[in-house]
Amino acid sequence: MSHDRAQAAATRAVMLTEGDLNVSQRRSSWAADHIGDETRELLELDARYFLRQSLSTPCLNVLRGSKGVHIEDWEGRSILDFHGNAVHQVGYGHPSVIAAVVRQLEKLPFCPRRYTNEQAIALARKLSELSPGRLSKVLFAPGGALAMGMALKLARMATGRFKTISMWDSFHGASLDTISIGGEALFRQDIGPLLPGTQQVPPPNPAGCPFNCGHACSLKCADYVEYVLEKEGDIGAVIAETARSTPFFPPREYWQKVRAACDRHGALLILDEIPHALGRTGRFFTCEHYDLEPDMLVIGKGLGGGIFPLAALIVREELDVAGDRALGHYTHEKSPVACAAALATIRVIEQEGLLEHVRSLGTWTLERLRTMQTRHPVIGHIEGMGLMIGVRIEAGAQSSELAEDTMYRALAAGLNFKLTMGSTIQLMPALTLTRDQMQNALDILEQAIAASERA
Ligand SMILES: Cc1ncc(COP(=O)(O)O)c(C=O)c1O
């Protein structure tokens, strides 16, 4: 293989970890069939003025609208959005969220530092009431990676230790500090020195487990966390996604062991629930499923109602130890508009009974998918909690090609989803999706899988 081809193959392998490829032959064929002249012109302008970067460019299509569970492209096609970058918990443009935002925009659109505002206080209070156990003090940031950065700084200040343990394959954001604790080569490779003192350990994912645990986690990975805590002796924090959106869900005992190990070795437990807090898994916070209380919890994405970038760090009161240091210091750290959007989002989740809806629709969907599996041998492992669901296409060496083919066929039929880890179809709809809409999506998915199998 020539160096260029070897490099391209390596790049493809790396890129397949986090999302689907946006430079593939199938992408070009889909575009040839579905992209009209006006859309093409806009895409060309986008490419002309934006810096290129992996996973984001070149863009697939141009959107002109979104409402509820749908996005609408420039040519007026309405598409069920099962991706949404995990911001669309209450759907796009929920009328209550829009109304709250508009009201706030007219009243107080920005709050300079040194001042506070009613919306920010109300949101901090609400999150403190909703959060499990002793989590009660809050800081906001205009993005998930920034909130993770605040957590890392606070962990150093509170423990006097700078070392961390985090997971291979994890993602905590794309900034330099968060890629240092992240575990995906796409973000870490060839970038130069990262933060010192970060150690990655194997995640509790039986797929590809280096401890060869087979189909069920043997908890050796949890024992290994304790092993590193003990060997190093001065780890300040263990950082992990409570559940990975790829998705996989650690067994309950995993978190019991890791929590106990952190306590024994004086390390803080920081949980990243940026993509799924506020209901995606059927509880406000995923750690509630595990009766697990972290020392710090980080949430983001859908917190801003799918409108504003907003993330939050929520910690135990005893960790309020850095009054004389800058943890965040972000210009938009108390945005009244973002906070109004978040408060309205939480109200919608409570008033529309979305947590219960997610639990029952999630269970129903998993049953349907398992029935679908009996008709389609390429459907392999299915895993889900609430409306965070993964369907792995397992067709040997053809798996990722078949998954990609399925994805573009489904898109052509009006269903948008993302691929992850090469061949896993990730289903993350708005939590307001009805059962009929889910059935419609599953019909599209099944027809696309069947057509890919035949092709
Ligand atoms: C688990 C996880 N953590 C952190 C982030 C980073 O959030 P943001 O893009 O808001 O910086 C993401 C974003 O996808 C995520 O999925």
The ligand as an SDF file (V2000), in Angstrom:
LIG
                    3D

 16 16  0  0  0  0  0  0  0  0999 V2000
  -19.8000   13.1620   26.5610 C   0  0  0  0  0  0  0  0  0  0  0  0
  -19.5090   14.5410   26.0540 C   0  0  0  0  0  0  0  0  0  0  0  0
  -18.7840   15.3610   26.8180 N   0  0  0  0  0  0  0  0  0  0  0  0
  -18.4680   16.5980   26.4080 C   0  0  0  0  0  0  0  0  0  0  0  0
  -18.9030   17.0830   25.1860 C   0  0  0  0  0  0  0  0  0  0  0  0
  -18.4970   18.4670   24.7420 C   0  0  0  0  0  0  0  0  0  0  0  0
  -19.5530   19.3470   24.7600 O   0  0  0  0  0  0  0  0  0  0  0  0
  -19.4490   20.7150   23.9170 P   0  0  0  0  0  0  0  0  0  0  0  0
  -19.4980   20.3200   22.4720 O   0  0  0  0  0  0  0  0  0  0  0  0
  -20.6440   21.5090   24.3500 O   0  0  0  0  0  0  0  0  0  0  0  0
  -18.1560   21.3430   24.2780 O   0  0  0  0  0  0  0  0  0  0  0  0
  -19.6690   16.2670   24.3600 C   0  0  0  0  0  0  0  0  0  0  0  0
  -20.1040   16.7400   23.0440 C   0  0  0  0  0  0  0  0  0  0  0  0
  -20.4560   15.9920   22.1540 O   0  0  0  0  0  0  0  0  0  0  0  0
  -19.9880   14.9520   24.8010 C   0  0  0  0  0  0  0  0  0  0  0  0
  -20.7090   14.1260   24.0480 O   0  0  0  0  0  0  0  0  0  0  0  0
  1  2  1  0
  2  3  1  0
  2 15  2  0
  3  4  2  0
  4  5  1  0
  5  6  1  0
  5 12  2  0
  6  7  1  0
  7  8  1  0
  8  9  2  0
  8 10  1  0
  8 11  1  0
 12 13  1  0
 12 15  1  0
 13 14  2  0
 15 16  1  0
M  END
$$$$
